[in-house]
Amino acid sequence: MRKKDSAPKLFLIYAFLIVWTVGTLYPAVRVITISLRPTNRLLSTSLAVIPEGATFANYINLFTSTPFLRWMLNSLIVTSVVTVSGVALASMAGFAMSKFRFAGKKAVMQSLLTTQMFPATMLLLPMFIMLAKLGLVNSYLGLMIAYSATALPFCIWQMKGYYDTIPTSLIESARVDGCGNFGAWWRVILPLAAPALVITALFSFMASWNEYVVAAVILQEPNMFTLPVGLKMFQGNMSTQWGLYAAGSFVVSVPVVILFIVLSRWLVGGLTLGSVKG
């Protein structure tokens, strides 16, 4: 009886998952379809996945007739620095918040949590004023600082939560063997925190790779644009270059998909174990 009762439930679950998957993939498939359309069929309403007269002309024009490669290099530079600095700072700060007691610890953690309650657009004006006074507007350094400041609070909380699941006795054993606090963190704790480091790196990467609003305000010269800001140039007041827009959107999403696939083995552990304590 139980098997007969569970069969309809399984059918409904799988049906729901299939519908959800199709609904999720459909927009991405349409973007690919539009990117393959010839110029004279960009506004076609056809639902065919592979359009009639499919061509890679939009991709060729994207790389040869636009500064797309320059924008990609800019994004890679900014994203790499933000990711490395985010992982380094969050891993050390999270360890201190998790394993040490000091005056003001609770206030610091609450302050970090409070910053996550405000959207980035609300912080944009004061952030821009500070960067302007420091002479960092229209510079990669200013953009990196802005991205790091908005991503670090979550990353620190994520690392702190994961460190809480690691027994303190491991640190004490490392100290007995002659390691200091840094040595215990570097040699013992950090290798065990690989899943949390992956989540931190992925979040830092996403916070800078796909961000548009902050970059559009700080960067003012087209040759310094990152990919999201650069793609916006394909959209004009009177017309939009949909072919280039779709091709660029697809190319921008490829590194994110690859990163998720490569790091998938660590993602589940990093998301679940880090939420046991906090």
N, C-alpha and C positions, 0 to 999 in steps of 0.2 A: 504493500500500500504506500509505503513511504516513497518507493521509487516512482510509482505512478503519480503521486502527488507532486514530486519534485520535477517531473518532466515538463509540465506546463511552465513552471517557474524558470527552468533553464531556457526554454524556448523564448520566453519574454525577455530574459536577460540578454541572450545572444542577439535577439532581434533589435533590442534597444542599442546594444553596442555596435551592431552593423550600421544602423541608421545614423548613430552619432558619428561613427568613423567616416561614412560617406559625406555627411554634412560638414565635417571638419576638412576633409580633403578636397571637396568641390571648389572652394575659392582658390586654392593653390593650383588646381588643375586648370581653372579658367585663366589664371594669370599666365601659365605656360602656353595655353592655347592662343591667347592674344599675342604673346611674344613671337609666335611662329606664323602669324598671319602676314600675308603680303600687304603692302601699303594701301592698296585699293580695296581691301576687305577688313580694315581695322574696326569699322563700325558694324560689322555683320552680326546678326542675331542668331546665327547658327549655333547649335549645341554640340556640334561634332568636336571630339577631343583633339583630333588632328585635323586642322582646317584644310580646306581645299587650297592647293597651291602652297603648302607649307614651305617656309624658307627660313634660313638663319640670318637673313639680311639685317634684322634688327640687332642681333648680337654682334655682327661684324661692324655695323655702324657704331654700336655702343663703345667698342674698344678702339676703333680707328678714328671716329669723327667727333668724339666727346672727350672731356678730361676724366673719364671714368676711372682709368688706371691711377691717375693722380689722387682722386678721391679715395680710392681703395687703399693706397699707400698711406694716406693721412689717417684713415680709420685704423689701419693695422698698427701704426705707431702709437696713436692715442690709446687704443684698446690694450695693446701689449703692456704699456707702462701702467695703466690703471689696474689691469689684472694682476701683474706681478706685485705692485705696491699694495694692492688690496689684500692679497693672500699673505704677504709678509707682515703687514701691520695687524691684520685681524687675527692671525695665528698667534702672534705674541701678546696682543692685548687680551684676547680671549683666554689665554693661559693664565695671565695675571688675574683676570676677573674670576676665574674658576678656582684657582688653587692657592691664592694668597688673600690674607686679610689686611686691610689698610683703611685708614680713615677716609670717609667719603665714597667708599666703594658702592654702596647702595644708591647714593645720589647720582653717581656717574652712570650706573646702569639704567636708572630711571630717565636720566637726561638723554641717553642714547635711544631709549625706547620712545621718548616723547618726540624726537625728531622725525620718527617714522609716521607720525600722525598728520604731518603737513605735506601737501603735494609739492612737487618740485617747482611748479609755477608760482606758488606763494613765496618761495624762497628765492625766486629768480631775481627780483629787484634788489634786495639787499646784497645778494651774492654779486650781482653785476657792479654795484657801487663799490664794494670792497675790491673787486678785481680791477676796476677802473682806477682807484686810488693807488693800487700797487703797480699799475702800468701793465697789466696782464690781459687786457682785452685784445682780441684778435691775435691770440697766441695759443700754441698747443699747451703750454704749461698752465695757463689759466683754465683751459678746458679740462685738463687732467685733474687739477685741484677741485674743480666743481664736481666732476664725476666721482672722484674718490670721497669727497665729503658727503655725498648723498648715498653712496653704496656702503661705506664702512660701518655705520651703525648696525645694519642688518647682519653684515658679515661677522662683526664682533659677537653679536648675540648668538649667531649660528655656531661659531667656534666655541664659545663659552658653554653652550648647551651640550656640545659633543664632548668637550673636555670633562664635563661633570660626570659622564658615564665611564670615564677611565679611573680606575682605583688610585687613590693617593698613595697607596702602599708601593706602587711602582716607582714613584718619585723618591720615596724614602729609601727604597732598595738601591736606587741609583746613587743617592747621596752616600750611603754606606760604602759603595764601591769607589767613591772618590769624586763623583760628579758634583758640580755646582748646580745652581738653579738653571742656568742656560744649558749646561751639558745634559741635565736630565730631560729638559724640554727637547733639545735637538736630537739626542741619541735614543731616547726611550718613547717620549710622548708623541712627538711629531710623526714618526713612522706609523703609529697606531691611528692617527687622525687623518689618514689618507682620504676616506670618504667625505669628511667634512671639508677638507682642503679642495676637493673636486667641486663641491657645491659652492664654496666661496669663490673659486676661480670662475665657475660658470656664471654666477650671479654678477660678478664684477665685469665679466666679458659682455653679458647681455645689457648691463646698465650703460655701457658706453658704445657698443656696436650699433644698436638700433635707436639711440636717443636722438631726437630732432630739436626739441624746443630750446634747450640750453645751448646747443651748438649753433643754432640759427641766430641767437642773440650775441654770443661771444665772438664767433667767427664772422668776419665782414668781407674778406677777400675771396673770390671764387677759387683761386688756386690753393686755398687753405681749407676748403670745405671738406667735411667728412661725407660718407656715402648718403646718409639720410638727407642732409642739406643739399647735396649735389643732385640727388634724384628730383628734388622739388623744382629744380631749374627746368625740368622737362614739362612742367605745368605752367602755361602762360595764361594771360588774362582772356585772350580770345580763343585759344586752342590748346590742346594738350597732345604731346607726342606719345600716344598710348603704346605704340610698339616699343619704343626705347624705355618707357616707364615700366612696362611689364617685364622686358628683358632684364633691366637693371634690378628690379625687385626680386626676380628669381635668382640672379647671381648673388645678391646680398644675402639671401636666405640659405644658400648652399653651405657656407662655413658653419652656420648655427646648427643645421641638421647633422653635418659631419661630426661636430663637436659633441652633440647629444649621443650619437651612435657610439663614438669612441669611448665616451665616459659613462655609458649607461650601466656598466657593471658596478660602478661605485655610487650611482645616484640614489638607489633605493636605500642602501645602508646609511648614506649621509643624511637623507631626509627623515628617516625613522629613528635611528639611534640618537640623533641630535635633539630629538623632541622628548626624550624620556625625562630629563630634568631641565630646569631652567630657572 
